[in-house]
Amino acid sequence: MSLHIYRSVTELPAFKNAIITIGTFDGVHLGHTFIIEKMITRAKKVGGTPVLITFYPHPKQVLPGTKNKLYTLTTQQEKFDLLHSKGINHIVEVAFTSEFANQSPEKYIRDFLVKNFHPHTIIIGYDHRYGKGRQGDFKLLEKMAPQFNFEVIEINEKIIEQVTISSTKIRDALLDGDLKTAEEYLGYPYSFTGTVITGNKLGRTIGYPTANIKIGDEDKLIPQNGVYAVDAILNGDDFTEKTLKGMMNIGLRPTVQGTQRTIEVNLFAFDKEIYGSSITIILKYRLREEIKFDGLDSLKIQLAKDKKAAQKFNP
């Protein structure tokens, strides 16, 4: 079934026995899978439709109290694609604003959830908070359920803690360059998508031409600086290759006195011009830290070693 994304409640169809859940679902990792499976199972039991409600931007980027900028594991489109792959066909993206956050909990239930979705069942975490001052909770949903004829199913503490811990551990692992731990919690290799832009073309002078990548979403988390073995997918009708192998450097390029963080990928056995193309990088293995060499000759020798290592760890 095709994916339907609704960015306004005025676009919503009349869902049959809507089974809804609400959350950020950043990363759509293994901790989220239980919730999604519970929705789908419930929908099959009552002949209903799973409807997932999520937010943009991430609530922690709007609500006061967040000290550091929150980088997300998935862009909205990446999140939608992952949710769809797990069986969610209806996603509602709510613009998360201060006004939305500050409505009373009762108004949130009555005028947002009930009025727009007429839910058969709401599946929600035991600690889910909503409304002004985050005063709304699971007990209020239970209290109002008979009045509006919906059921409430609680996701227990163990599962919710797994979701929260997983998100934190994934972010921390990526910022440490620990791809193995990140993949274990995600259930898939971490990736990002960007556009190939013009660089200084230094790589081609030493036999390792690179595609410089600009990430379109500034909120997307980029892993720790270093050299990685990667898979690359060029997005577009002009390219027939499904997956290319390569190695990537994230960092400041200290050997050539770089001052800005860049992302550069060297694609093996590939020599086409791809400026302006969209490219998805799938991180497979972290080879080493970024190092300052005493010149381009030393760098070239190391790149040869890196290529062999990348081919070994990502054959």
Rosetta blueprint (number, residue, H / E / L):
1 M L
2 S L
3 L L
4 H E
5 I E
6 Y E
7 R L
8 S L
9 V H
10 T H
11 E H
12 L L
13 P L
14 A L
15 F L
16 K L
17 N L
18 A E
19 I E
20 I E
21 T E
22 I E
23 G L
24 T L
25 F L
26 D L
27 G L
28 V L
29 H L
30 L H
31 G H
32 H H
33 T H
34 F H
35 I H
36 I H
37 E H
38 K H
39 M H
40 I H
41 T H
42 R H
43 A H
44 K H
45 K H
46 V H
47 G L
48 G L
49 T E
50 P E
51 V E
52 L E
53 I E
54 T E
55 F E
56 Y E
57 P L
58 H L
59 P H
60 K H
61 Q H
62 V L
63 L L
64 P L
65 G L
66 T L
67 K L
68 N L
69 K L
70 L L
71 Y L
72 T E
73 L L
74 T L
75 T L
76 Q H
77 Q H
78 E H
79 K H
80 F H
81 D H
82 L H
83 L H
84 H H
85 S H
86 K L
87 G L
88 I L
89 N L
90 H E
91 I E
92 V E
93 E E
94 V E
95 A E
96 F L
97 T L
98 S H
99 E H
100 F H
101 A H
102 N L
103 Q L
104 S L
105 P H
106 E H
107 K H
108 Y H
109 I H
110 R H
111 D H
112 F H
113 L H
114 V H
115 K H
116 N H
117 F H
118 H L
119 P L
120 H L
121 T E
122 I E
123 I E
124 I E
125 G E
126 Y L
127 D L
128 H L
129 R L
130 Y E
131 G L
132 K H
133 G H
134 R H
135 Q L
136 G E
137 D L
138 F H
139 K H
140 L H
141 L H
142 E H
143 K H
144 M H
145 A H
146 P H
147 Q H
148 F H
149 N L
150 F L
151 E E
152 V E
153 I E
154 E E
155 I E
156 N L
157 E H
158 K H
159 I H
160 I H
161 E H
162 Q H
163 V H
164 T H
165 I H
166 S H
167 S H
168 T H
169 K H
170 I H
171 R H
172 D H
173 A H
174 L H
175 L H
176 D L
177 G L
178 D L
179 L H
180 K H
181 T H
182 A H
183 E H
184 E H
185 Y H
186 L H
187 G L
188 Y L
189 P L
190 Y L
191 S E
192 F E
193 T E
194 G E
195 T E
196 V E
197 I E
198 T L
199 G L
200 N L
201 K L
202 L L
203 G H
204 R H
205 T H
206 I H
207 G L
208 Y L
209 P L
210 T L
211 A E
212 N E
213 I E
214 K E
215 I E
216 G L
217 D L
218 E L
219 D L
220 K E
221 L L
222 I L
223 P L
224 Q L
225 N L
226 G E
227 V E
228 Y E
229 A E
230 V E
231 D E
232 A E
233 I E
234 L E
235 N E
236 G L
237 D L
238 D L
239 F L
240 T L
241 E L
242 K L
243 T L
244 L E
245 K E
246 G E
247 M E
248 M E
249 N E
250 I E
251 G E
252 L L
253 R L
254 P H
255 T H
256 V H
257 Q L
258 G L
259 T L
260 Q L
261 R L
262 T E
263 I E
264 E E
265 V E
266 N E
267 L E
268 F L
269 A L
270 F L
271 D L
272 K L
273 E L
274 I L
275 Y L
276 G L
277 S L
278 S E
279 I E
280 T E
281 I E
282 I E
283 L E
284 K E
285 Y E
286 R E
287 L E
288 R E
289 E L
290 E L
291 I L
292 K L
293 F L
294 D L
295 G L
296 L H
297 D H
298 S H
299 L H
300 K H
301 I H
302 Q H
303 L H
304 A H
305 K H
306 D H
307 K H
308 K H
309 A H
310 A H
311 Q H
312 K H
313 F H
314 N L
315 P L
